[in-house]
Structures are given as C-alpha cells and as structure tokens.
Amino acid sequence: MMATIIIFTIITLCLISDQVLCFRVTGCTGGSVMFKCPYKSNDQHKEKYFYRNRDCTTGISTETQHRWVHDGRFSLYDDENSRFFTVFIRNLSREDKGKYTCGKKQKSQNVTLMVNRTSSSCGTSVLQTANKGQTITFHCEYNHPFQTHTKVLYRVNGAPVHVLNSSQSSQSSEKKFILSDSHKDHFNVTIRDISAADDGVYLCGVERDGSDKPPSDTSKTHITFIKEIHLNVSGFPVTAVVSVGLVLLAVCLVLMLLKVKYRRKHDVISPDRRETGDHETAQEEIQVSDPESTPLYSTVQLLTIPSDELLYAAVSFQKHEESLSDVTVRFSEEGIHSDYASVNHSITPN
C-alpha cells in the first residue's frame, strides 16, 4: 500500500509540477534513440543541456541554435522556433540506462532511459552494397506490439536527417524512397536509381511513447531506431558492370572455340604419321566390273613385325560368282623393303 502511494505521488509530481516533467525513453543495445525536450518561449536563448543525474558529467549542452552539436555518442539540436531541442544517442549499451535531466538550469525534465531489446534484430548493423543506377530494398524487423506504430527512416550524415515515414510513403514510380509496412513483423525500404550522393548510414525506427501503445497527439513521443544500414555505393553504374560482364563472356567463348578447333586439328593423323604406328597398314582396292559400281576402299590393321615394311595386295574379280575356284596367285619378292602379291582371278563365261 505504501509503495503504491509513493509511485502515485511521483507520477503526480511529474504531471503537475511547473519545475519538473518526467517521461521515459526506450532503446535497445546497439541501437539509437531520439527524443525532444520542450521549453518555454522566454528560454529560447538560454543554455540547453542533457546530462546523467548520477554523475552530471555524461551528456551534452549547447547555447547554439539551429545547428547540431556533437559530443561522442551524444548529439543535440536546438530549434528555438519550435521551442524544443532534440537529443540523439547512438550505439546504446546497458550502461546507458538510468535517470537523465534535459532542459535548462532553472527548469528541467527528468528522463528515464530504458535500454533493452524490442525485437530479435533490434540493434543490428548491416552493410549493403549497390551500384549506380541500381534499385535496392532492405528490411527492418519489429515486434508484434509495434504493428500499428508509425515507421520512420532517417539518414545519418553527421546528424540524423528525416527521410520519410510510413504515413508519407507511396508507391509512385517517381518516388526515390519508398517505405512499405507489412503491419506484421517488418517494413521494407526501397531506394531507386542509386547515385553516389546516396552513400551513407540509414536508420530504421519506430515512433512510440513511453509505452508500447501508439503515441497520441498529446503524448510525448520518441523514436527507437532498431536497425542501422551502411550503404556503400560503387562508382560503376549497372550498365557498365553488365557491359564488362558481356565482354568477358564473349572472350571466354572465343577462347573455348579456339581450343576445341586446335584439339580437333591435332587429333587428325596425317599419312606420314600413320606409317610410324605399332601396326602396319594394308590398303586394299577392290574393283568390280559392273560399271554402275564404284571402287571400295578399306583399311586393315595387320599384326606384323615392326621391322617389316608395307604389304600391298591387289585383287581383281568379275561379277559372276560361278568360277570363284579358278584363281591364280603370284608372289613377287622383288625389291628390298616391300613384298608384293598379285592375285588374278579369271572367270569362264557361262
């Protein structure tokens, strides 16, 4: 009962006190957060600061308006026209959680920074490469309670710069940046016609208040950045990369064709090379008396002694097969290197 009274008293003081306001900011390890600290119009030109209560040294302060001031992981921007200053903290760790104060010296707000994981991918950092003229899409995952929350995309170029949110995005072909929310567990960011100017760091985030409920018009909102994308743009356009690839492919095809042609040429055995084989070659010519017939040639491999020379045989015969027995064979051993055999086949007319 006593604990309930104490909690109720603290909340009441945070809501009704003119000196102190309280709100909670939630981030995740490795991620980033951004929130606003309002002030009254008569405090526009006074020093603004954000520091940690337990040591009063961790934080940042500025007297400059309309310019980001950086101190390590902390950044601060004072917008005197809107009467608030923005605090941006990157690369959160568990050691960052605790009580902070933002405002000016007379009037301030107590900020409770919670650091945990809002999704399995919260706090992740990825490297995305792309070529000029290319279109890329990357995904940002979130937990179920944030299905109806506004999703945002920022670019960090020394300071966070708003690119677009889910309520502004459209599918128009003229849009360079497109944010499409699945309303389930992730949203997609598409960047079209990439140029060198698009190189840099992008942050995916969810707009929220101190709870997991969607922020209202009167609630104090902050942004929990859940993913960091480092976009590296190559100097070569997509058309150049494709052209180089096609040229390399053509060169490879030409080399392959030349190699095949070279192999086929050297696989053909010339007549001079054929005489040096381990087997001798006998050529046989068969002549038929039929005028409609054409000479037939065949190559026969004969097992011979390597030192022997070529053996030639000539066979002549008539068309009729009745007198096949009337065959004379004459051998001639004239010559030193070759043996010649002559076979004469005479056929008796019917």
Secondary structure as UniProt FT lines:
FT   HELIX           2..16
FT   STRAND          20..27
FT   TURN            29..30
FT   STRAND          32..38
FT   HELIX           41..43
FT   TURN            44..45
FT   STRAND          48..52
FT   TURN            53..55
FT   STRAND          59..62
FT   STRAND          69..71
FT   TURN            72..73
FT   STRAND          74..79
FT   TURN            80..83
FT   STRAND          84..89
FT   HELIX           94..96
FT   STRAND          98..103
FT   STRAND          108..115
FT   TURN            120..123
FT   STRAND          124..132
FT   STRAND          136..141
FT   HELIX           144..146
FT   TURN            147..148
FT   STRAND          151..156
FT   STRAND          160..165
FT   TURN            166..168
FT   TURN            173..174
FT   STRAND          177..181
FT   STRAND          186..191
FT   HELIX           196..198
FT   STRAND          200..208
FT   STRAND          222..237
FT   HELIX           238..267
FT   HELIX           271..274
FT   TURN            275..276
FT   STRAND          280..287
FT   TURN            291..292
FT   STRAND          296..302
FT   TURN            306..307
FT   STRAND          311..316
FT   TURN            322..325
FT   STRAND          327..332
FT   STRAND          339..345
//
